[in-house]
Amino acid sequence: MVDAIDKPLVYTGTVQPQPGETDDSGRQLYPYLPHEDLIEAVNLTIQLERPLLVKGEPGCGKTRLAYAVAYELGLPFEPWYIKSTSRAQDGLYTYDTVARLRDAQLAAGSMIKSEDIPRISNPATYVKWGAIGRAFQNQQRTVILIDEIDKADIDFPNDLLLELDESRFTVEETGEIVQAQAKPIVLITSNDEKALPDAFLRRCLFQYVEFPSNERLVEIIQQFFPATPPILAKKAVNRFLQLREEIKKDKGYAGKKVSTSELIDWFNILRRHPQDQALKKLEGKLPYPGILLKSWDDHRRYLARMGGKG
């Protein structure tokens, strides 16, 4: 196993992708400007070799953190997007029993070429590795993203305790023990839709992603859209934050708040107008409200508070 002391990794949050740059899978990469507390949490999880559980408002950049860490450190990246039907084993491996049965029937009927017999006779042929399985077999430390773990069944986190603790698992169908070649960096996100087991939480570090300040939001806009005039970025952010405050007053803190990702989408459309037109739009009715307000209740309450003027 690679010794983390011999090759220390330090995440600074300062190395950013170039405009239009993509990762190995073709996914568009974007700048990511983490708070100092978040940078510290990432470096602690690297040093202690413990998973980092990241929580925060939807759209605050929890998922993008993992991409940013892998990008800056130049490490392989294995994302695992959790669904309500996800099983813990899916992240390790899946075994194609149906394909093996089909091949066995074909072989029994002499419908398999002789040169294919060794392949179909080997149980390992039917193993398909998941994100964790691939990461464990990588010679380099790999950044694993387990995204929105709270979508899965309540037992899901506990089913990964041994594998994440000891960085190993057994393929039951073949008896193979898969031991991590290099301890992965595991980042786990949660939207707090359901509580996570105490035994799982005990093994994780924790960090809450705070909503960015006014100044940081302006910086984020200018990083995403480098040609943006400062006056337009500042005015757009002010209007966005005004909307957040209005929603808070009407719905309290229980309802959905407009997020950083929605701000970026909203500004991406706004900036396509000439500067004078964009500034004028920000002074009148809320432009492109459907990007920021995602329900009729949000629209109705906002219009009522603004006297029907938007």
Contacts in CASP RR format, 6 or more apart in sequence:
PFRMAT RR
TARGET T0000
AUTHOR 0000-0000-0000
METHOD contacts of the structure
MODEL  1
MVDAIDKPLVYTGTVQPQPGETDDSGRQLYPYLPHEDLIEAVNLTIQLER
PLLVKGEPGCGKTRLAYAVAYELGLPFEPWYIKSTSRAQDGLYTYDTVAR
LRDAQLAAGSMIKSEDIPRISNPATYVKWGAIGRAFQNQQRTVILIDEID
KADIDFPNDLLLELDESRFTVEETGEIVQAQAKPIVLITSNDEKALPDAF
LRRCLFQYVEFPSNERLVEIIQQFFPATPPILAKKAVNRFLQLREEIKKD
KGYAGKKVSTSELIDWFNILRRHPQDQALKKLEGKLPYPGILLKSWDDHR
RYLARMGGKG
1 179 0 8 1.000
1 180 0 8 1.000
1 181 0 8 1.000
1 182 0 8 1.000
1 183 0 8 1.000
2 139 0 8 1.000
2 140 0 8 1.000
2 141 0 8 1.000
2 181 0 8 1.000
2 182 0 8 1.000
2 183 0 8 1.000
4 46 0 8 1.000
4 47 0 8 1.000
4 49 0 8 1.000
4 141 0 8 1.000
4 183 0 8 1.000
9 46 0 8 1.000
9 73 0 8 1.000
9 75 0 8 1.000
9 141 0 8 1.000
9 185 0 8 1.000
10 43 0 8 1.000
10 46 0 8 1.000
11 39 0 8 1.000
11 42 0 8 1.000
11 43 0 8 1.000
11 46 0 8 1.000
11 69 0 8 1.000
11 72 0 8 1.000
11 73 0 8 1.000
12 39 0 8 1.000
12 72 0 8 1.000
13 32 0 8 1.000
13 33 0 8 1.000
13 34 0 8 1.000
13 39 0 8 1.000
13 68 0 8 1.000
13 72 0 8 1.000
14 72 0 8 1.000
15 71 0 8 1.000
15 72 0 8 1.000
16 31 0 8 1.000
16 32 0 8 1.000
16 223 0 8 1.000
17 29 0 8 1.000
17 30 0 8 1.000
17 31 0 8 1.000
17 71 0 8 1.000
19 226 0 8 1.000
20 28 0 8 1.000
20 29 0 8 1.000
21 28 0 8 1.000
21 29 0 8 1.000
22 28 0 8 1.000
22 29 0 8 1.000
23 29 0 8 1.000
23 67 0 8 1.000
23 70 0 8 1.000
23 71 0 8 1.000
23 77 0 8 1.000
24 77 0 8 1.000
27 67 0 8 1.000
29 67 0 8 1.000
29 71 0 8 1.000
30 64 0 8 1.000
30 224 0 8 1.000
31 220 0 8 1.000
31 223 0 8 1.000
31 224 0 8 1.000
32 61 0 8 1.000
32 64 0 8 1.000
32 65 0 8 1.000
32 67 0 8 1.000
32 68 0 8 1.000
33 212 0 8 1.000
33 216 0 8 1.000
33 219 0 8 1.000
33 220 0 8 1.000
33 223 0 8 1.000
34 42 0 8 1.000
34 65 0 8 1.000
34 68 0 8 1.000
35 209 0 8 1.000
35 210 0 8 1.000
35 212 0 8 1.000
35 216 0 8 1.000
37 207 0 8 1.000
37 210 0 8 1.000
38 54 0 8 1.000
38 65 0 8 1.000
38 207 0 8 1.000
38 209 0 8 1.000
41 52 0 8 1.000
41 54 0 8 1.000
41 205 0 8 1.000
41 206 0 8 1.000
41 207 0 8 1.000
42 52 0 8 1.000
42 65 0 8 1.000
42 69 0 8 1.000
42 187 0 8 1.000
44 50 0 8 1.000
44 52 0 8 1.000
44 205 0 8 1.000
45 51 0 8 1.000
45 52 0 8 1.000
45 185 0 8 1.000
45 186 0 8 1.000
45 187 0 8 1.000
45 205 0 8 1.000
46 185 0 8 1.000
48 205 0 8 1.000
49 183 0 8 1.000
50 203 0 8 1.000
50 204 0 8 1.000
50 205 0 8 1.000
51 146 0 8 1.000
51 164 0 8 1.000
51 186 0 8 1.000
51 187 0 8 1.000
51 188 0 8 1.000
51 203 0 8 1.000
51 204 0 8 1.000
51 205 0 8 1.000
52 186 0 8 1.000
52 187 0 8 1.000
52 188 0 8 1.000
52 204 0 8 1.000
52 205 0 8 1.000
52 206 0 8 1.000
52 207 0 8 1.000
53 188 0 8 1.000
53 189 0 8 1.000
53 190 0 8 1.000
53 196 0 8 1.000
53 201 0 8 1.000
53 204 0 8 1.000
53 205 0 8 1.000
53 206 0 8 1.000
53 207 0 8 1.000
54 62 0 8 1.000
54 65 0 8 1.000
54 187 0 8 1.000
54 188 0 8 1.000
54 189 0 8 1.000
54 190 0 8 1.000
54 207 0 8 1.000
54 208 0 8 1.000
54 209 0 8 1.000
55 62 0 8 1.000
55 189 0 8 1.000
55 190 0 8 1.000
55 191 0 8 1.000
55 192 0 8 1.000
55 206 0 8 1.000
55 207 0 8 1.000
55 208 0 8 1.000
55 209 0 8 1.000
56 62 0 8 1.000
56 191 0 8 1.000
56 192 0 8 1.000
56 208 0 8 1.000
56 209 0 8 1.000
57 209 0 8 1.000
57 211 0 8 1.000
57 257 0 8 1.000
57 259 0 8 1.000
58 191 0 8 1.000
58 256 0 8 1.000
58 259 0 8 1.000
59 259 0 8 1.000
59 260 0 8 1.000
59 261 0 8 1.000
59 262 0 8 1.000
60 209 0 8 1.000
60 211 0 8 1.000
60 259 0 8 1.000
60 260 0 8 1.000
60 261 0 8 1.000
61 209 0 8 1.000
61 260 0 8 1.000
61 261 0 8 1.000
62 189 0 8 1.000
62 209 0 8 1.000
63 145 0 8 1.000
63 147 0 8 1.000
63 189 0 8 1.000
65 187 0 8 1.000
65 209 0 8 1.000
66 77 0 8 1.000
66 79 0 8 1.000
66 143 0 8 1.000
66 144 0 8 1.000
66 145 0 8 1.000
66 147 0 8 1.000
66 187 0 8 1.000
66 189 0 8 1.000
67 77 0 8 1.000
67 145 0 8 1.000
69 75 0 8 1.000
69 143 0 8 1.000
69 185 0 8 1.000
69 187 0 8 1.000
70 76 0 8 1.000
70 77 0 8 1.000
70 143 0 8 1.000
73 143 0 8 1.000
75 140 0 8 1.000
75 141 0 8 1.000
75 142 0 8 1.000
75 143 0 8 1.000
75 185 0 8 1.000
76 135 0 8 1.000
76 138 0 8 1.000
76 140 0 8 1.000
76 142 0 8 1.000
76 143 0 8 1.000
77 142 0 8 1.000
77 143 0 8 1.000
77 145 0 8 1.000
78 130 0 8 1.000
78 131 0 8 1.000
78 132 0 8 1.000
78 134 0 8 1.000
78 135 0 8 1.000
78 142 0 8 1.000
78 143 0 8 1.000
78 144 0 8 1.000
78 145 0 8 1.000
78 184 0 8 1.000
79 131 0 8 1.000
79 144 0 8 1.000
79 145 0 8 1.000
79 147 0 8 1.000
80 90 0 8 1.000
80 91 0 8 1.000
80 130 0 8 1.000
80 131 0 8 1.000
80 132 0 8 1.000
80 144 0 8 1.000
80 145 0 8 1.000
80 146 0 8 1.000
80 147 0 8 1.000
81 147 0 8 1.000
81 148 0 8 1.000
82 146 0 8 1.000
82 147 0 8 1.000
82 148 0 8 1.000
82 149 0 8 1.000
82 151 0 8 1.000
82 152 0 8 1.000
82 156 0 8 1.000
83 151 0 8 1.000
83 152 0 8 1.000
84 151 0 8 1.000
84 152 0 8 1.000
84 153 0 8 1.000
86 151 0 8 1.000
86 152 0 8 1.000
86 156 0 8 1.000
87 152 0 8 1.000
87 156 0 8 1.000
87 159 0 8 1.000
88 156 0 8 1.000
88 159 0 8 1.000
88 160 0 8 1.000
88 163 0 8 1.000
89 159 0 8 1.000
90 130 0 8 1.000
91 130 0 8 1.000
91 131 0 8 1.000
91 132 0 8 1.000
91 133 0 8 1.000
92 129 0 8 1.000
92 130 0 8 1.000
92 132 0 8 1.000
92 133 0 8 1.000
92 163 0 8 1.000
92 169 0 8 1.000
92 178 0 8 1.000
93 127 0 8 1.000
93 128 0 8 1.000
93 129 0 8 1.000
93 130 0 8 1.000
93 133 0 8 1.000
93 171 0 8 1.000
94 127 0 8 1.000
94 128 0 8 1.000
94 130 0 8 1.000
95 126 0 8 1.000
95 127 0 8 1.000
95 128 0 8 1.000
95 171 0 8 1.000
95 172 0 8 1.000
95 173 0 8 1.000
96 126 0 8 1.000
96 127 0 8 1.000
96 128 0 8 1.000
97 126 0 8 1.000
99 126 0 8 1.000
100 120 0 8 1.000
100 123 0 8 1.000
100 125 0 8 1.000
100 126 0 8 1.000
103 112 0 8 1.000
103 120 0 8 1.000
104 120 0 8 1.000
106 112 0 8 1.000
107 117 0 8 1.000
107 120 0 8 1.000
112 120 0 8 1.000
119 125 0 8 1.000
123 173 0 8 1.000
123 174 0 8 1.000
124 171 0 8 1.000
124 174 0 8 1.000
124 176 0 8 1.000
126 173 0 8 1.000
127 171 0 8 1.000
127 173 0 8 1.000
127 174 0 8 1.000
129 137 0 8 1.000
131 144 0 8 1.000
131 145 0 8 1.000
131 146 0 8 1.000
132 144 0 8 1.000
132 160 0 8 1.000
132 163 0 8 1.000
132 169 0 8 1.000
132 184 0 8 1.000
133 169 0 8 1.000
133 178 0 8 1.000
134 142 0 8 1.000
135 142 0 8 1.000
135 144 0 8 1.000
135 180 0 8 1.000
135 184 0 8 1.000
136 167 0 8 1.000
136 168 0 8 1.000
136 169 0 8 1.000
136 178 0 8 1.000
136 179 0 8 1.000
136 180 0 8 1.000
136 181 0 8 1.000
136 184 0 8 1.000
137 178 0 8 1.000
137 181 0 8 1.000
138 181 0 8 1.000
138 182 0 8 1.000
139 181 0 8 1.000
139 182 0 8 1.000
140 182 0 8 1.000
141 182 0 8 1.000
141 183 0 8 1.000
141 184 0 8 1.000
141 185 0 8 1.000
142 182 0 8 1.000
142 184 0 8 1.000
142 185 0 8 1.000
143 184 0 8 1.000
143 185 0 8 1.000
143 187 0 8 1.000
144 184 0 8 1.000
144 185 0 8 1.000
144 186 0 8 1.000
144 187 0 8 1.000
145 187 0 8 1.000
145 188 0 8 1.000
145 189 0 8 1.000
146 186 0 8 1.000
146 187 0 8 1.000
146 188 0 8 1.000
146 189 0 8 1.000
147 189 0 8 1.000
148 189 0 8 1.000
148 190 0 8 1.000
148 191 0 8 1.000
149 156 0 8 1.000
149 157 0 8 1.000
149 188 0 8 1.000
149 189 0 8 1.000
149 190 0 8 1.000
149 196 0 8 1.000
150 190 0 8 1.000
150 191 0 8 1.000
150 192 0 8 1.000
150 193 0 8 1.000
150 194 0 8 1.000
150 196 0 8 1.000
151 193 0 8 1.000
154 194 0 8 1.000
154 197 0 8 1.000
157 196 0 8 1.000
157 197 0 8 1.000
157 200 0 8 1.000
158 197 0 8 1.000
158 199 0 8 1.000
158 200 0 8 1.000
160 200 0 8 1.000
161 199 0 8 1.000
161 200 0 8 1.000
161 203 0 8 1.000
162 169 0 8 1.000
163 169 0 8 1.000
164 186 0 8 1.000
164 203 0 8 1.000
165 203 0 8 1.000
167 179 0 8 1.000
167 180 0 8 1.000
167 183 0 8 1.000
167 184 0 8 1.000
168 177 0 8 1.000
168 178 0 8 1.000
168 179 0 8 1.000
168 180 0 8 1.000
169 177 0 8 1.000
169 178 0 8 1.000
170 176 0 8 1.000
170 177 0 8 1.000
170 178 0 8 1.000
171 177 0 8 1.000
171 178 0 8 1.000
188 204 0 8 1.000
190 196 0 8 1.000
211 257 0 8 1.000
211 260 0 8 1.000
212 220 0 8 1.000
212 260 0 8 1.000
214 237 0 8 1.000
214 238 0 8 1.000
214 241 0 8 1.000
217 237 0 8 1.000
217 240 0 8 1.000
217 241 0 8 1.000
217 260 0 8 1.000
217 263 0 8 1.000
218 230 0 8 1.000
218 233 0 8 1.000
218 234 0 8 1.000
218 237 0 8 1.000
220 260 0 8 1.000
220 263 0 8 1.000
220 264 0 8 1.000
221 228 0 8 1.000
221 233 0 8 1.000
221 236 0 8 1.000
221 237 0 8 1.000
221 263 0 8 1.000
221 264 0 8 1.000
221 267 0 8 1.000
222 228 0 8 1.000
222 230 0 8 1.000
222 233 0 8 1.000
224 264 0 8 1.000
224 267 0 8 1.000
224 268 0 8 1.000
225 233 0 8 1.000
225 267 0 8 1.000
225 268 0 8 1.000
225 271 0 8 1.000
228 267 0 8 1.000
228 271 0 8 1.000
229 275 0 8 1.000
231 275 0 8 1.000
231 279 0 8 1.000
232 270 0 8 1.000
232 271 0 8 1.000
232 275 0 8 1.000
232 278 0 8 1.000
232 279 0 8 1.000
233 267 0 8 1.000
235 279 0 8 1.000
235 282 0 8 1.000
236 263 0 8 1.000
236 266 0 8 1.000
236 267 0 8 1.000
236 270 0 8 1.000
236 278 0 8 1.000
236 282 0 8 1.000
237 263 0 8 1.000
239 282 0 8 1.000
239 286 0 8 1.000
240 258 0 8 1.000
240 263 0 8 1.000
240 266 0 8 1.000
240 292 0 8 1.000
243 258 0 8 1.000
243 286 0 8 1.000
243 292 0 8 1.000
243 302 0 8 1.000
244 257 0 8 1.000
244 258 0 8 1.000
246 302 0 8 1.000
246 305 0 8 1.000
246 306 0 8 1.000
247 255 0 8 1.000
247 257 0 8 1.000
247 258 0 8 1.000
247 298 0 8 1.000
247 301 0 8 1.000
247 302 0 8 1.000
248 257 0 8 1.000
249 305 0 8 1.000
250 301 0 8 1.000
250 302 0 8 1.000
250 305 0 8 1.000
251 301 0 8 1.000
256 294 0 8 1.000
256 295 0 8 1.000
256 298 0 8 1.000
258 292 0 8 1.000
258 293 0 8 1.000
262 291 0 8 1.000
262 292 0 8 1.000
263 292 0 8 1.000
265 291 0 8 1.000
266 288 0 8 1.000
266 291 0 8 1.000
266 292 0 8 1.000
269 287 0 8 1.000
269 288 0 8 1.000
269 291 0 8 1.000
270 278 0 8 1.000
270 281 0 8 1.000
270 282 0 8 1.000
270 287 0 8 1.000
270 288 0 8 1.000
271 278 0 8 1.000
273 281 0 8 1.000
281 287 0 8 1.000
284 309 0 8 1.000
284 310 0 8 1.000
285 309 0 8 1.000
285 310 0 8 1.000
286 292 0 8 1.000
286 302 0 8 1.000
286 310 0 8 1.000
289 299 0 8 1.000
289 302 0 8 1.000
289 310 0 8 1.000
290 299 0 8 1.000
293 299 0 8 1.000
293 302 0 8 1.000
302 310 0 8 1.000
303 309 0 8 1.000
303 310 0 8 1.000
END
